[in-house]
Amino acid sequence: MNSFIRLTIPARAEYIDMVRLALFGIANKAGFSYEEIEDMKVAVTEACTNVVLHAYSDGQPGVVDIIFELEKEEISIRIKDEGTSFQYEPSPAGKPVSLHDKELSEVTAGGLGLFMMHALMDKVEVLSERGTEVILTKLIGRKEEMA
């Protein structure tokens, strides 16, 4: 059975902690480990920060919609804005997102945040039709514990 939890915040940096707190509570209740939750908190913070910094220009007010969708073995977190979309260029099919062969100065705005999201989550999707929507998915217990 799927569960949906929705949170809408102003697109301002001081409200991102509310998203992190909600994520902690939801993911902890769902059975994610502390390490998995910390990884998700970093990825969600990056996605929300991108909205705060880039989605709404000229000081226009905006909101960020966050939807937590719990399924049996995973959580998907949707971070959506209705601000200015950006052109997301995913890596070529079958190739992981990488910074290899690039200088840090060559990474575009938001590029390092997306790299981190891909590194910390099991699946990252970016939709940019009306505004931008980032969908972060994490499977429960995906990484094997070290003995």
QUIKAMO-V688276 format. One record per backbone hydrogen bond with DSSP energy under -1.0 kcal/mol. CO is the residue of the C=O (numbers start at 1). NH is the residue of the N-H. Records with the same first field share a line. If there is no record, write none. Layout:
CO->NH / NH
//
This chain:
3->70
5->68
7->66
9->64
10->12
12->15
13->16
16->20
17->21
18->22
19->23
20->24
21->25
22->26
23->27
24->28
25->29
26->30
27->32
28->31
33->37
34->38
35->39
36->40
37->41
38->42
39->43
40->44
41->45
42->46
43->47
44->48
45->49
46->50
47->51
48->52
49->53
50->54
51->55
55->84
57->60
62->11
64->9
65->80
66->7
67->78
68->5
69->76
70->3
73->140
74->71
75->138
76->69
77->136
78->67
79->134
80->65
92->95
99->102
103->106
104->107
108->111
110->114
111->115
112->116
113->117
114->118
115->119
116->120
117->121
123->137
125->135
127->133
132->81
133->127
134->79
135->125
136->77
137->122 / 123
138->75
139->142
//
